[in-house]
């Protein structure tokens, strides 16, 4: 004789535990997302400074390369003009 639960005890207990963990994990995740969405910290993190000015990072790199002597003055001017044109 198999017992009072007809042999299904451990299987259903493990399945039920898994479903409970998934349920509570999902509920907690929804609460966290709701709190983050309703808080005032919805600032977009963007690497763009502005649409009309070249990235400061690109100009700093260009100036650094020119200062190290990696590029000539003509190359410096050409790249700087390209950066200004591409961002305008």
N, CA, C and O atoms as a CHARMM CRD file, in Angstrom:
* protein
*
  352
    1    1 UNK  N      0.83700  -1.16900   0.00000 PROA 1      0.00000
    2    1 UNK  CA     0.00000   0.00000   0.00000 PROA 1      0.00000
    3    1 UNK  C      0.89200   1.24500   0.00000 PROA 1      0.00000
    4    1 UNK  O      1.90800   1.28100   0.69400 PROA 1      0.00000
    5    2 UNK  N      0.52000   2.24700  -0.76300 PROA 2      0.00000
    6    2 UNK  CA     1.35800   3.41700  -0.94900 PROA 2      0.00000
    7    2 UNK  C      1.21800   4.45500   0.15000 PROA 2      0.00000
    8    2 UNK  O      2.14200   5.24700   0.33200 PROA 2      0.00000
    9    3 UNK  N      0.19100   4.49800   0.84500 PROA 3      0.00000
   10    3 UNK  CA     0.02400   5.50100   1.88400 PROA 3      0.00000
   11    3 UNK  C     -1.17200   6.39000   1.60500 PROA 3      0.00000
   12    3 UNK  O     -1.90600   6.18300   0.63900 PROA 3      0.00000
   13    4 UNK  N     -1.35500   7.36500   2.44900 PROA 4      0.00000
   14    4 UNK  CA    -2.54600   8.20900   2.36200 PROA 4      0.00000
   15    4 UNK  C     -2.52400   9.17300   1.17400 PROA 4      0.00000
   16    4 UNK  O     -3.58200   9.63500   0.74700 PROA 4      0.00000
   17    5 UNK  N     -1.33200   9.48900   0.62600 PROA 5      0.00000
   18    5 UNK  CA    -1.26300  10.46100  -0.47000 PROA 5      0.00000
   19    5 UNK  C     -1.09800   9.80600  -1.83200 PROA 5      0.00000
   20    5 UNK  O     -0.86600  10.50400  -2.81900 PROA 5      0.00000
   21    6 UNK  N     -1.21100   8.50200  -1.91100 PROA 6      0.00000
   22    6 UNK  CA    -1.12200   7.74400  -3.15500 PROA 6      0.00000
   23    6 UNK  C      0.20500   7.95000  -3.87600 PROA 6      0.00000
   24    6 UNK  O      0.24900   7.82300  -5.10000 PROA 6      0.00000
   25    7 UNK  N      1.28500   8.26200  -3.16900 PROA 7      0.00000
   26    7 UNK  CA     2.61100   8.35300  -3.75700 PROA 7      0.00000
   27    7 UNK  C      2.95500   9.69100  -4.38400 PROA 7      0.00000
   28    7 UNK  O      3.98800   9.78900  -5.04700 PROA 7      0.00000
   29    8 UNK  N      2.15300  10.71400  -4.21000 PROA 8      0.00000
   30    8 UNK  CA     2.40600  12.00200  -4.84800 PROA 8      0.00000
   31    8 UNK  C      3.01100  13.03800  -3.90100 PROA 8      0.00000
   32    8 UNK  O      3.24100  14.17000  -4.32800 PROA 8      0.00000
   33    9 UNK  N      3.26900  12.72100  -2.69100 PROA 9      0.00000
   34    9 UNK  CA     3.66200  13.68700  -1.66900 PROA 9      0.00000
   35    9 UNK  C      4.86700  14.54000  -1.99900 PROA 9      0.00000
   36    9 UNK  O      4.75100  15.76400  -2.04900 PROA 9      0.00000
   37   10 UNK  N      6.02000  13.93400  -2.22700 PROA 10     0.00000
   38   10 UNK  CA     7.25200  14.70400  -2.43100 PROA 10     0.00000
   39   10 UNK  C      7.23800  15.48600  -3.73100 PROA 10     0.00000
   40   10 UNK  O      7.69800  16.62700  -3.77200 PROA 10     0.00000
   41   11 UNK  N      6.72400  14.90000  -4.77700 PROA 11     0.00000
   42   11 UNK  CA     6.69300  15.60200  -6.06400 PROA 11     0.00000
   43   11 UNK  C      5.85700  16.86000  -6.01900 PROA 11     0.00000
   44   11 UNK  O      6.28300  17.91400  -6.49200 PROA 11     0.00000
   45   12 UNK  N      4.66900  16.75700  -5.45200 PROA 12     0.00000
   46   12 UNK  CA     3.80000  17.92500  -5.37400 PROA 12     0.00000
   47   12 UNK  C      4.32400  18.94200  -4.37700 PROA 12     0.00000
   48   12 UNK  O      4.12300  20.14300  -4.56100 PROA 12     0.00000
   49   13 UNK  N      4.98700  18.49300  -3.33700 PROA 13     0.00000
   50   13 UNK  CA     5.53600  19.42200  -2.36100 PROA 13     0.00000
   51   13 UNK  C      6.66200  20.24800  -3.00000 PROA 13     0.00000
   52   13 UNK  O      6.74300  21.45500  -2.77100 PROA 13     0.00000
   53   14 UNK  N      7.52000  19.61800  -3.78900 PROA 14     0.00000
   54   14 UNK  CA     8.59300  20.34800  -4.46800 PROA 14     0.00000
   55   14 UNK  C      8.02900  21.30300  -5.51000 PROA 14     0.00000
   56   14 UNK  O      8.48800  22.43900  -5.63000 PROA 14     0.00000
   57   15 UNK  N      7.03100  20.84300  -6.26800 PROA 15     0.00000
   58   15 UNK  CA     6.40100  21.69100  -7.28000 PROA 15     0.00000
   59   15 UNK  C      5.72800  22.89500  -6.62500 PROA 15     0.00000
   60   15 UNK  O      5.86500  24.02000  -7.10500 PROA 15     0.00000
   61   16 UNK  N      5.01600  22.66700  -5.55200 PROA 16     0.00000
   62   16 UNK  CA     4.34900  23.75300  -4.83800 PROA 16     0.00000
   63   16 UNK  C      5.33900  24.75600  -4.27700 PROA 16     0.00000
   64   16 UNK  O      5.09000  25.96100  -4.31100 PROA 16     0.00000
   65   17 UNK  N      6.45100  24.27500  -3.76600 PROA 17     0.00000
   66   17 UNK  CA     7.48400  25.17400  -3.24000 PROA 17     0.00000
   67   17 UNK  C      8.06400  26.03600  -4.34600 PROA 17     0.00000
   68   17 UNK  O      8.28100  27.23300  -4.15900 PROA 17     0.00000
   69   18 UNK  N      8.31400  25.43100  -5.49200 PROA 18     0.00000
   70   18 UNK  CA     8.85700  26.17400  -6.62800 PROA 18     0.00000
   71   18 UNK  C      7.88000  27.24400  -7.09600 PROA 18     0.00000
   72   18 UNK  O      8.28200  28.37800  -7.35700 PROA 18     0.00000
   73   19 UNK  N      6.62400  26.90200  -7.20300 PROA 19     0.00000
   74   19 UNK  CA     5.61000  27.87100  -7.62400 PROA 19     0.00000
   75   19 UNK  C      5.51200  29.01200  -6.61500 PROA 19     0.00000
   76   19 UNK  O      5.36700  30.16800  -7.01200 PROA 19     0.00000
   77   20 UNK  N      5.58700  28.71400  -5.33300 PROA 20     0.00000
   78   20 UNK  CA     5.51000  29.74900  -4.30800 PROA 20     0.00000
   79   20 UNK  C      6.70900  30.69600  -4.39800 PROA 20     0.00000
   80   20 UNK  O      6.54400  31.91000  -4.27900 PROA 20     0.00000
   81   21 UNK  N      7.90300  30.15800  -4.60600 PROA 21     0.00000
   82   21 UNK  CA     9.09500  30.99900  -4.73400 PROA 21     0.00000
   83   21 UNK  C      8.98300  31.89300  -5.96800 PROA 21     0.00000
   84   21 UNK  O      9.30700  33.07900  -5.90400 PROA 21     0.00000
   85   22 UNK  N      8.52900  31.33700  -7.08100 PROA 22     0.00000
   86   22 UNK  CA     8.35500  32.14100  -8.29300 PROA 22     0.00000
   87   22 UNK  C      7.30900  33.23200  -8.09500 PROA 22     0.00000
   88   22 UNK  O      7.50100  34.36100  -8.54800 PROA 22     0.00000
   89   23 UNK  N      6.21900  32.91200  -7.43100 PROA 23     0.00000
   90   23 UNK  CA     5.16500  33.89400  -7.17900 PROA 23     0.00000
   91   23 UNK  C      5.69000  35.05300  -6.34400 PROA 23     0.00000
   92   23 UNK  O      5.52500  36.21300  -6.72300 PROA 23     0.00000
   93   24 UNK  N      6.32300  34.75200  -5.21000 PROA 24     0.00000
   94   24 UNK  CA     6.81200  35.81100  -4.33500 PROA 24     0.00000
   95   24 UNK  C      7.95100  36.59500  -4.97900 PROA 24     0.00000
   96   24 UNK  O      8.04800  37.80800  -4.79500 PROA 24     0.00000
   97   25 UNK  N      8.80900  35.91600  -5.72800 PROA 25     0.00000
   98   25 UNK  CA     9.88300  36.62000  -6.43900 PROA 25     0.00000
   99   25 UNK  C      9.32500  37.58700  -7.47100 PROA 25     0.00000
  100   25 UNK  O      9.80100  38.71600  -7.59200 PROA 25     0.00000
  101   26 UNK  N      8.31500  37.14400  -8.21500 PROA 26     0.00000
  102   26 UNK  CA     7.68000  38.01800  -9.20000 PROA 26     0.00000
  103   26 UNK  C      6.97200  39.19000  -8.55300 PROA 26     0.00000
  104   26 UNK  O      7.03600  40.31200  -9.05700 PROA 26     0.00000
  105   27 UNK  N      6.29800  38.94200  -7.44600 PROA 27     0.00000
  106   27 UNK  CA     5.59800  40.01300  -6.74200 PROA 27     0.00000
  107   27 UNK  C      6.58200  41.05400  -6.21400 PROA 27     0.00000
  108   27 UNK  O      6.33800  42.25500  -6.32800 PROA 27     0.00000
  109   28 UNK  N      7.67800  40.60300  -5.64500 PROA 28     0.00000
  110   28 UNK  CA     8.69400  41.53400  -5.14000 PROA 28     0.00000
  111   28 UNK  C      9.31500  42.32500  -6.28900 PROA 28     0.00000
  112   28 UNK  O      9.55400  43.52500  -6.15700 PROA 28     0.00000
  113   29 UNK  N      9.57700  41.66000  -7.41600 PROA 29     0.00000
  114   29 UNK  CA    10.14000  42.35300  -8.57800 PROA 29     0.00000
  115   29 UNK  C      9.18000  43.42600  -9.08800 PROA 29     0.00000
  116   29 UNK  O      9.61700  44.52400  -9.43400 PROA 29     0.00000
  117   30 UNK  N      7.88900  43.13100  -9.13800 PROA 30     0.00000
  118   30 UNK  CA     6.90500  44.12300  -9.57500 PROA 30     0.00000
  119   30 UNK  C      6.84600  45.31300  -8.62500 PROA 30     0.00000
  120   30 UNK  O      6.72300  46.45500  -9.06700 PROA 30     0.00000
  121   31 UNK  N      6.93000  45.05400  -7.33600 PROA 31     0.00000
  122   31 UNK  CA     6.91100  46.14500  -6.36100 PROA 31     0.00000
  123   31 UNK  C      8.14300  47.02700  -6.52400 PROA 31     0.00000
  124   31 UNK  O      8.03800  48.25300  -6.48700 PROA 31     0.00000
  125   32 UNK  N      9.30600  46.41100  -6.70400 PROA 32     0.00000
  126   32 UNK  CA    10.54300  47.18300  -6.88500 PROA 32     0.00000
  127   32 UNK  C     10.45800  48.02600  -8.15200 PROA 32     0.00000
  128   32 UNK  O     10.81900  49.20300  -8.13300 PROA 32     0.00000
  129   33 UNK  N      9.98900  47.44400  -9.24500 PROA 33     0.00000
  130   33 UNK  CA     9.85900  48.19900 -10.49200 PROA 33     0.00000
  131   33 UNK  C      8.85800  49.33700 -10.35700 PROA 33     0.00000
  132   33 UNK  O      9.08100  50.42000 -10.89700 PROA 33     0.00000
  133   34 UNK  N      7.76500  49.10900  -9.65000 PROA 34     0.00000
  134   34 UNK  CA     6.76500  50.15700  -9.45300 PROA 34     0.00000
  135   34 UNK  C      7.33700  51.30500  -8.63200 PROA 34     0.00000
  136   34 UNK  O      7.11700  52.47000  -8.96200 PROA 34     0.00000
  137   35 UNK  N      8.06500  50.99000  -7.57100 PROA 35     0.00000
  138   35 UNK  CA     8.65300  52.03600  -6.73200 PROA 35     0.00000
  139   35 UNK  C      9.68500  52.83100  -7.52600 PROA 35     0.00000
  140   35 UNK  O      9.72700  54.05800  -7.43900 PROA 35     0.00000
  141   36 UNK  N     10.50600  52.14400  -8.28700 PROA 36     0.00000
  142   36 UNK  CA    11.51600  52.84300  -9.09700 PROA 36     0.00000
  143   36 UNK  C     10.86200  53.69500 -10.17100 PROA 36     0.00000
  144   36 UNK  O     11.33800  54.79100 -10.46800 PROA 36     0.00000
  145   37 UNK  N      9.78300  53.20800 -10.75200 PROA 37     0.00000
  146   37 UNK  CA     9.09500  53.95900 -11.79400 PROA 37     0.00000
  147   37 UNK  C      8.38000  55.18300 -11.26000 PROA 37     0.00000
  148   37 UNK  O      8.29800  56.20200 -11.94600 PROA 37     0.00000
  149   38 UNK  N      7.86000  55.09700 -10.04200 PROA 38     0.00000
  150   38 UNK  CA     7.12600  56.21700  -9.46700 PROA 38     0.00000
  151   38 UNK  C      8.02000  57.21300  -8.75000 PROA 38     0.00000
  152   38 UNK  O      7.58200  58.32200  -8.44300 PROA 38     0.00000
  153   39 UNK  N      9.25000  56.84500  -8.47900 PROA 39     0.00000
  154   39 UNK  CA    10.16400  57.78300  -7.81800 PROA 39     0.00000
  155   39 UNK  C     10.61000  58.83400  -8.82300 PROA 39     0.00000
  156   39 UNK  O     10.45400  58.65100 -10.03000 PROA 39     0.00000
  157   40 UNK  N     11.15300  59.91000  -8.33700 PROA 40     0.00000
  158   40 UNK  CA    11.54600  61.01500  -9.19800 PROA 40     0.00000
  159   40 UNK  C     12.89500  60.83500  -9.86100 PROA 40     0.00000
  160   40 UNK  O     13.40400  61.78800 -10.45200 PROA 40     0.00000
  161   41 UNK  N     13.49200  59.67100  -9.79300 PROA 41     0.00000
  162   41 UNK  CA    14.83000  59.45300 -10.33900 PROA 41     0.00000
  163   41 UNK  C     14.78300  58.82000 -11.71400 PROA 41     0.00000
  164   41 UNK  O     15.50700  57.85900 -11.97400 PROA 41     0.00000
  165   42 UNK  N     13.95900  59.32900 -12.58600 PROA 42     0.00000
  166   42 UNK  CA    13.85300  58.76800 -13.93400 PROA 42     0.00000
  167   42 UNK  C     14.70100  59.55400 -14.92200 PROA 42     0.00000
  168   42 UNK  O     14.26900  59.80700 -16.04600 PROA 42     0.00000
  169   43 UNK  N     15.89400  59.93800 -14.51500 PROA 43     0.00000
  170   43 UNK  CA    16.77600  60.68300 -15.39800 PROA 43     0.00000
  171   43 UNK  C     17.37400  59.74800 -16.42000 PROA 43     0.00000
  172   43 UNK  O     17.82900  58.65100 -16.09600 PROA 43     0.00000
  173   44 UNK  N     17.36400  60.19700 -17.64900 PROA 44     0.00000
  174   44 UNK  CA    17.95600  59.40000 -18.71000 PROA 44     0.00000
  175   44 UNK  C     19.46100  59.53500 -18.63700 PROA 44     0.00000
  176   44 UNK  O     19.98800  60.64700 -18.62200 PROA 44     0.00000
  177   45 UNK  N     20.14700  58.42900 -18.59400 PROA 45     0.00000
  178   45 UNK  CA    21.60300  58.46000 -18.55500 PROA 45     0.00000
  179   45 UNK  C     22.10300  58.37200 -19.98400 PROA 45     0.00000
  180   45 UNK  O     22.05100  57.31700 -20.61700 PROA 45     0.00000
  181   46 UNK  N     22.58700  59.49700 -20.47700 PROA 46     0.00000
  182   46 UNK  CA    23.01400  59.56600 -21.86200 PROA 46     0.00000
  183   46 UNK  C     24.44400  60.07000 -21.92100 PROA 46     0.00000
  184   46 UNK  O     24.85400  60.90400 -21.11400 PROA 46     0.00000
  185   47 UNK  N     25.18800  59.56400 -22.87000 PROA 47     0.00000
  186   47 UNK  CA    26.55700  60.02200 -23.03800 PROA 47     0.00000
  187   47 UNK  C     26.62100  61.26300 -23.91400 PROA 47     0.00000
  188   47 UNK  O     27.67600  61.88800 -24.02300 PROA 47     0.00000
  189   48 UNK  N     25.50100  61.63100 -24.54300 PROA 48     0.00000
  190   48 UNK  CA    25.47900  62.80400 -25.41000 PROA 48     0.00000
  191   48 UNK  C     25.43300  64.06900 -24.56700 PROA 48     0.00000
  192   48 UNK  O     24.63700  64.17100 -23.63400 PROA 48     0.00000
  193   49 UNK  N     26.28700  65.03200 -24.89700 PROA 49     0.00000
  194   49 UNK  CA    26.27800  66.31200 -24.21500 PROA 49     0.00000
  195   49 UNK  C     25.18200  67.20100 -24.79200 PROA 49     0.00000
  196   49 UNK  O     24.38600  67.78200 -24.05400 PROA 49     0.00000
  197   50 UNK  N     25.15100  67.30000 -26.09900 PROA 50     0.00000
  198   50 UNK  CA    24.18400  68.12700 -26.79300 PROA 50     0.00000
  199   50 UNK  C     24.15600  67.67600 -28.23900 PROA 50     0.00000
  200   50 UNK  O     25.08300  67.02300 -28.71800 PROA 50     0.00000
  201   51 UNK  N     23.08500  68.03100 -28.92900 PROA 51     0.00000
  202   51 UNK  CA    23.01100  67.63400 -30.33400 PROA 51     0.00000
  203   51 UNK  C     23.84200  68.54800 -31.21600 PROA 51     0.00000
  204   51 UNK  O     24.19300  68.16900 -32.33400 PROA 51     0.00000
  205   52 UNK  N     24.16800  69.75800 -30.73200 PROA 52     0.00000
  206   52 UNK  CA    24.82200  70.73800 -31.58400 PROA 52     0.00000
  207   52 UNK  C     26.28400  70.98200 -31.25000 PROA 52     0.00000
  208   52 UNK  O     26.92700  71.79100 -31.91900 PROA 52     0.00000
  209   53 UNK  N     26.82000  70.33200 -30.26800 PROA 53     0.00000
  210   53 UNK  CA    28.23500  70.48300 -29.95000 PROA 53     0.00000
  211   53 UNK  C     28.89000  69.11700 -29.93500 PROA 53     0.00000
  212   53 UNK  O     28.28600  68.13800 -29.49700 PROA 53     0.00000
  213   54 UNK  N     30.12400  69.04700 -30.41200 PROA 54     0.00000
  214   54 UNK  CA    30.80200  67.74900 -30.38100 PROA 54     0.00000
  215   54 UNK  C     31.03000  67.29200 -28.95300 PROA 54     0.00000
  216   54 UNK  O     31.12000  68.10200 -28.03000 PROA 54     0.00000
  217   55 UNK  N     31.11700  66.02000 -28.79400 PROA 55     0.00000
  218   55 UNK  CA    31.33600  65.44600 -27.47100 PROA 55     0.00000
  219   55 UNK  C     32.63300  65.96800 -26.88700 PROA 55     0.00000
  220   55 UNK  O     33.65700  66.01000 -27.57000 PROA 55     0.00000
  221   56 UNK  N     32.59200  66.36500 -25.62800 PROA 56     0.00000
  222   56 UNK  CA    33.79400  66.86700 -24.96100 PROA 56     0.00000
  223   56 UNK  C     34.85700  65.78200 -24.95000 PROA 56     0.00000
  224   56 UNK  O     36.04300  66.07200 -25.10600 PROA 56     0.00000
  225   57 UNK  N     34.44600  64.54600 -24.77000 PROA 57     0.00000
  226   57 UNK  CA    35.39200  63.44300 -24.75100 PROA 57     0.00000
  227   57 UNK  C     36.16200  63.32400 -26.05200 PROA 57     0.00000
  228   57 UNK  O     37.36900  63.08100 -26.04000 PROA 57     0.00000
  229   58 UNK  N     35.47800  63.49300 -27.17400 PROA 58     0.00000
  230   58 UNK  CA    36.13900  63.38700 -28.47300 PROA 58     0.00000
  231   58 UNK  C     37.14100  64.51800 -28.66400 PROA 58     0.00000
  232   58 UNK  O     38.24200  64.29300 -29.16800 PROA 58     0.00000
  233   59 UNK  N     36.76900  65.73100 -28.26600 PROA 59     0.00000
  234   59 UNK  CA    37.69500  66.86000 -28.40000 PROA 59     0.00000
  235   59 UNK  C     38.89900  66.70900 -27.47400 PROA 59     0.00000
  236   59 UNK  O     40.02400  67.04300 -27.84600 PROA 59     0.00000
  237   60 UNK  N     38.65600  66.20600 -26.27400 PROA 60     0.00000
  238   60 UNK  CA    39.76900  65.99600 -25.34500 PROA 60     0.00000
  239   60 UNK  C     40.74500  64.96200 -25.88700 PROA 60     0.00000
  240   60 UNK  O     41.96000  65.13500 -25.78600 PROA 60     0.00000
  241   61 UNK  N     40.22300  63.90100 -26.45500 PROA 61     0.00000
  242   61 UNK  CA    41.08400  62.86900 -27.04400 PROA 61     0.00000
  243   61 UNK  C     41.86400  63.44900 -28.21100 PROA 61     0.00000
  244   61 UNK  O     43.05700  63.18800 -28.36300 PROA 61     0.00000
  245   62 UNK  N     41.17900  64.24100 -29.03800 PROA 62     0.00000
  246   62 UNK  CA    41.84100  64.85700 -30.18600 PROA 62     0.00000
  247   62 UNK  C     42.96200  65.78900 -29.73200 PROA 62     0.00000
  248   62 UNK  O     44.06300  65.74800 -30.28200 PROA 62     0.00000
  249   63 UNK  N     42.69100  66.62300 -28.73700 PROA 63     0.00000
  250   63 UNK  CA    43.71200  67.53900 -28.23500 PROA 63     0.00000
  251   63 UNK  C     44.87700  66.78400 -27.60900 PROA 63     0.00000
  252   63 UNK  O     46.03200  67.18700 -27.74900 PROA 63     0.00000
  253   64 UNK  N     44.57600  65.70500 -26.92800 PROA 64     0.00000
  254   64 UNK  CA    45.62800  64.89300 -26.32200 PROA 64     0.00000
  255   64 UNK  C     46.52200  64.27200 -27.39100 PROA 64     0.00000
  256   64 UNK  O     47.74600  64.26400 -27.25700 PROA 64     0.00000
  257   65 UNK  N     45.91300  63.75700 -28.44300 PROA 65     0.00000
  258   65 UNK  CA    46.70800  63.15900 -29.53000 PROA 65     0.00000
  259   65 UNK  C     47.57700  64.20900 -30.21400 PROA 65     0.00000
  260   65 UNK  O     48.71700  63.93000 -30.58300 PROA 65     0.00000
  261   66 UNK  N     47.03600  65.42400 -30.38400 PROA 66     0.00000
  262   66 UNK  CA    47.80800  66.50100 -31.00300 PROA 66     0.00000
  263   66 UNK  C     48.96400  66.92000 -30.08800 PROA 66     0.00000
  264   66 UNK  O     50.07300  67.16900 -30.56100 PROA 66     0.00000
  265   67 UNK  N     48.70400  66.99700 -28.78800 PROA 67     0.00000
  266   67 UNK  CA    49.74200  67.38500 -27.83300 PROA 67     0.00000
  267   67 UNK  C     50.86200  66.35100 -27.77300 PROA 67     0.00000
  268   67 UNK  O     52.02300  66.71100 -27.57700 PROA 67     0.00000
  269   68 UNK  N     50.53000  65.07700 -27.93700 PROA 68     0.00000
  270   68 UNK  CA    51.54100  64.01800 -27.91900 PROA 68     0.00000
  271   68 UNK  C     52.31600  63.93700 -29.22900 PROA 68     0.00000
  272   68 UNK  O     53.33300  63.24800 -29.30900 PROA 68     0.00000
  273   69 UNK  N     51.83900  64.63600 -30.25200 PROA 69     0.00000
  274   69 UNK  CA    52.50600  64.59300 -31.54200 PROA 69     0.00000
  275   69 UNK  C     52.08600  63.42100 -32.40500 PROA 69     0.00000
  276   69 UNK  O     52.75800  63.10000 -33.38600 PROA 69     0.00000
  277   70 UNK  N     50.98500  62.78000 -32.05400 PROA 70     0.00000
  278   70 UNK  CA    50.51700  61.63200 -32.83500 PROA 70     0.00000
  279   70 UNK  C     49.90200  62.06200 -34.16400 PROA 70     0.00000
  280   70 UNK  O     49.89600  61.29200 -35.12400 PROA 70     0.00000
  281   71 UNK  N     49.38400  63.29600 -34.22100 PROA 71     0.00000
  282   71 UNK  CA    48.78000  63.80400 -35.45400 PROA 71     0.00000
  283   71 UNK  C     49.34000  65.18900 -35.74200 PROA 71     0.00000
  284   71 UNK  O     49.79600  65.89000 -34.83900 PROA 71     0.00000
  285   72 UNK  N     49.29700  65.56700 -37.00400 PROA 72     0.00000
  286   72 UNK  CA    49.79700  66.88100 -37.41100 PROA 72     0.00000
  287   72 UNK  C     48.71400  67.93300 -37.19800 PROA 72     0.00000
  288   72 UNK  O     47.56400  67.61600 -36.89300 PROA 72     0.00000
  289   73 UNK  N     49.11400  69.19800 -37.36700 PROA 73     0.00000
  290   73 UNK  CA    48.15400  70.29600 -37.21500 PROA 73     0.00000
  291   73 UNK  C     47.04100  70.19100 -38.24900 PROA 73     0.00000
  292   73 UNK  O     45.87400  70.42700 -37.93600 PROA 73     0.00000
  293   74 UNK  N     47.39900  69.83900 -39.47700 PROA 74     0.00000
  294   74 UNK  CA    46.37900  69.70600 -40.52500 PROA 74     0.00000
  295   74 UNK  C     45.37600  68.59900 -40.17900 PROA 74     0.00000
  296   74 UNK  O     44.17100  68.76400 -40.36500 PROA 74     0.00000
  297   75 UNK  N     45.88700  67.47400 -39.67600 PROA 75     0.00000
  298   75 UNK  CA    44.98900  66.38300 -39.27500 PROA 75     0.00000
  299   75 UNK  C     44.09400  66.82100 -38.11300 PROA 75     0.00000
  300   75 UNK  O     42.90700  66.49800 -38.06800 PROA 75     0.00000
  301   76 UNK  N     44.69100  67.56500 -37.17200 PROA 76     0.00000
  302   76 UNK  CA    43.92500  68.06300 -36.03200 PROA 76     0.00000
  303   76 UNK  C     42.77100  68.94300 -36.49400 PROA 76     0.00000
  304   76 UNK  O     41.63000  68.76200 -36.07000 PROA 76     0.00000
  305   77 UNK  N     43.08000  69.90000 -37.36800 PROA 77     0.00000
  306   77 UNK  CA    42.04400  70.81600 -37.86700 PROA 77     0.00000
  307   77 UNK  C     40.96500  70.06300 -38.63400 PROA 77     0.00000
  308   77 UNK  O     39.77700  70.34300 -38.47200 PROA 77     0.00000
  309   78 UNK  N     41.37100  69.11400 -39.46500 PROA 78     0.00000
  310   78 UNK  CA    40.41000  68.34700 -40.25900 PROA 78     0.00000
  311   78 UNK  C     39.46600  67.54000 -39.36300 PROA 78     0.00000
  312   78 UNK  O     38.25200  67.54500 -39.56900 PROA 78     0.00000
  313   79 UNK  N     40.02000  66.85800 -38.38100 PROA 79     0.00000
  314   79 UNK  CA    39.18900  66.03400 -37.49000 PROA 79     0.00000
  315   79 UNK  C     38.27900  66.92000 -36.64400 PROA 79     0.00000
  316   79 UNK  O     37.11300  66.58800 -36.43100 PROA 79     0.00000
  317   80 UNK  N     38.80400  68.04100 -36.16300 PROA 80     0.00000
  318   80 UNK  CA    37.98000  68.95100 -35.35800 PROA 80     0.00000
  319   80 UNK  C     36.81700  69.49800 -36.17800 PROA 80     0.00000
  320   80 UNK  O     35.69200  69.57900 -35.68600 PROA 80     0.00000
  321   81 UNK  N     37.08700  69.87400 -37.42800 PROA 81     0.00000
  322   81 UNK  CA    36.01100  70.35500 -38.30200 PROA 81     0.00000
  323   81 UNK  C     34.99600  69.25000 -38.58300 PROA 81     0.00000
  324   81 UNK  O     33.79200  69.50500 -38.62800 PROA 81     0.00000
  325   82 UNK  N     35.47600  68.03200 -38.77100 PROA 82     0.00000
  326   82 UNK  CA    34.55800  66.90100 -38.98300 PROA 82     0.00000
  327   82 UNK  C     33.66300  66.68500 -37.76300 PROA 82     0.00000
  328   82 UNK  O     32.46800  66.42500 -37.90100 PROA 82     0.00000
  329   83 UNK  N     34.24500  66.79300 -36.57500 PROA 83     0.00000
  330   83 UNK  CA    33.45400  66.62800 -35.35200 PROA 83     0.00000
  331   83 UNK  C     32.38600  67.71000 -35.23600 PROA 83     0.00000
  332   83 UNK  O     31.24600  67.42800 -34.86600 PROA 83     0.00000
  333   84 UNK  N     32.75600  68.94300 -35.55300 PROA 84     0.00000
  334   84 UNK  CA    31.78700  70.03700 -35.47900 PROA 84     0.00000
  335   84 UNK  C     30.67600  69.85500 -36.50800 PROA 84     0.00000
  336   84 UNK  O     29.50600  70.09300 -36.20900 PROA 84     0.00000
  337   85 UNK  N     31.04100  69.43200 -37.72400 PROA 85     0.00000
  338   85 UNK  CA    30.04100  69.23200 -38.78000 PROA 85     0.00000
  339   85 UNK  C     29.10800  68.07000 -38.47600 PROA 85     0.00000
  340   85 UNK  O     27.90400  68.15500 -38.71900 PROA 85     0.00000
  341   86 UNK  N     29.65400  66.99400 -37.95000 PROA 86     0.00000
  342   86 UNK  CA    28.83300  65.80800 -37.70000 PROA 86     0.00000
  343   86 UNK  C     27.85100  66.02400 -36.55600 PROA 86     0.00000
  344   86 UNK  O     26.82100  65.35200 -36.49400 PROA 86     0.00000
  345   87 UNK  N     28.15400  66.94700 -35.65400 PROA 87     0.00000
  346   87 UNK  CA    27.25500  67.17600 -34.52600 PROA 87     0.00000
  347   87 UNK  C     26.25700  68.29200 -34.80100 PROA 87     0.00000
  348   87 UNK  O     25.32100  68.47600 -34.02200 PROA 87     0.00000
  349   88 UNK  N     26.42700  69.03300 -35.87700 PROA 88     0.00000
  350   88 UNK  CA    25.51100  70.14700 -36.17700 PROA 88     0.00000
  351   88 UNK  C     24.31000  69.70300 -36.94700 PROA 88     0.00000
  352   88 UNK  O     23.45000  70.52100 -37.27500 PROA 88     0.00000
